[in-house]
Amino acid sequence: MPYADFTLRRVKQDFHLTIIEQPTFIDNLPSIAPSNFLASFLEKYLPLALALNTEKARSEMLICPILLEVKEILQQQISLFSGNDFTIDSSIGLSGVCDFLISRSPEQLFIEAPAVVVVEAKREDLNSGLGQCVAEMIAVQRFNEQSDRTIPVIYGTVTTGDRWKFLKLENQTVTIGLLEYTIPPVDKILGILVSFVS
């Protein structure tokens, strides 16, 4: 079963997770102003991405430029992967492709632990992507463990490009922030993503 087949109910049952829902788990994080390039790019292409309204358009015109900005802010010391196969254990459904994956390693030719953030792109309904995102976060957690690079928290986000919802996985507990963050402005999103990776 690929990641995309997981619902939130299914991933909770299959992996014996505790789910905590709260308005937000992200408090007092500083916003980061975008570069002139990103600000101009989003101003110009946000309307087009929304008009096209496909996951591909939203990924290419909204999500990827924001994630590339995070990479730039962190001086290229992280790696960003898009559309890579990330099969960890197909016998339990941890298989398939992650839309975006961020690792703390600067190695860009292959995914190296510790991976820290999973980004799941959706065309419209954020809640429909929560199960898939959590399954990918569990895969990241196991990937890090197999590489002896365990880290205490794995972060995830489900996004349409203009709306973002954030999650975190600690051991067997998933916290889902119910609050949606929107762009414009992109400052808060950048601050959250940079804090997740740092």
N, C-alpha and C positions, 0 to 999 in steps of 0.2 A: 504494500500500500504506500503510495507516494505521499509526501508532506501535504499536498493539496487535498487529499481525501480526509484529513483530520478535521473534525469539528472540535469546538472547545470541550463539549461533553465527552467526546471519545478520547481525546488526549488526556483529559483528567482521569478517566477510568483506566486507560491502558497503562499510564505511568504513575498512578497512585499519587496524584498531585493535590495539594491544597491550593485553592484559588481564593485570593483576597481581592475584592473590588473596593476601590476607594477613589475619591475625586482625583487626587494626584499624589504621587510619591516624590515629586520633583519640587522641592522648595528652595527658594533663595538662590537659584542658579543665575549667574550673571548672563545677560544677553550679550551677543557678539554682533557688532555691526558687520554687514556683508561688505565685501570688496565692491568697488565701483562696477567692476565687470559683472559680478553676480546680480547686483541690484538692477543694473541696466538690462541684463539678460532676462531676468524674471519679469520686469516691467514690460518688456517687449513680447515675450513668448508665453506668459501665463494665460492670456486670453486665447491664444491659438491652442495650447494644450487642453484647455477646458472645452473649447469648441470641438476639437477632434474627439475628445472623450474616450480614448482607448488606453488600456494599461501601457501599451508601448509608447504612445505619445507622452503620457504623464511621466513615465519612467525616464525617457530621454530628455524631455524639456524641463522637467521640474525636479525630480528626485536626484538624478545623476549629477546635475550641476551643483546642487546643495551638498551632496556627499563629496564631490571633488573640492568644494570650498573647505570642508572639514579637513580633508587631506592637506590642502594648502596651508590652512591655519596651523596645523600640527607639523608643518615643515617637512612633509613627505615621509614622516616617520611611522606612518601606518600604511596598510595595504587595503585596497578596495577591489572587490570582485563583483562582477555582474553576470548573472546567468550561468554560473558555474555549477557543474554537478557536485553535490555534496552528500553522497551516499555514505552513511556511517554504519548502518546495520539494517539491511533490507528485510531481514527476517522479522523485525518488529516495526516495520514501516518507516524507518528513518532513512528515507531515500528520496532522491529527486534533486531538483534545482532550486537554489535560493536566488531570489531576485537580486538582492545585494547582501554582501557580507563584508564586515570590516574586521581586520586583525590588527593587533598591536605590533606585529612584525612588519618591518619595511619591505620584506621579500614580496615581490609582485608576480613572479612567474608561477608560483603555486601557493595554495593556502597553507599557512604555517600558524601553529598555535602561539600565543593564545588568541583565538577569535573572540570578539567581544560583543558585536552588535549585528543583529539580523534585521534586514529591512524588507518587508513584504509589501509589494505594490498591489493596489486594488483600484479598480475603475471607479467604484462608487461606495459600496457598503463596507465600512471599516470592520464592523463586528463579524462579518462573514470570514474575515481573514485571521481572526484571533487564534483559532485552533491550529491552523497551518503555521503561524508564526511561533506559537509555543512549541510545536513539534520540532521546528527548525532550531529553536533555542536549546531544547533538550539534546539535539544532535550536536550542537556546538559545545555544550557542556561535556558530553561524552568524548568528543574529538579532543578537547583540551586535556581531559583525564587520560586518554590513551597516549597523548604526547607528553605526559608528565608536566603539563603547564596549566594546572588547575587554577582557576581564579574564582573568587567567591560569588560574583554576580555576573550574569549574562543579561544583556539588554536586548530588547526587540522593539520594533515599531511597525505598525500597520499604517500605511499612508496612501492617500489618493494623489499625493504631490502637493495639494493645497490644504489638506487636512491630515493631521498626524495624531496618532494615539500611541502611548508608550507603555511598555511592559518590562518587568524584570523577573528573573528566575534566580532564586537562592535555594540551593539544595533541592527540596521537593516542593517549594512554595513559589507560586507565580502570583505576582502582584500586578493587577491591571489598573492603570490610571484611566478613569472613565472620561476625564476631561479631554476634549479635542483641542489641539493647538492648530491655528490656521495661519496661512500666509496669503497676502502680506499682513504684517511684516515678517521677515524671515529671521530676525535677530534672536528671538527666543528659541526657535528650532535649532539654530546654529549653537547657541549656548548649551542646550541640552545634549546634543550629539557630541560636542567636544568634551563635555564633562563625562559622558559615558565611556569615551575612549581613553581619556586621560587617567 
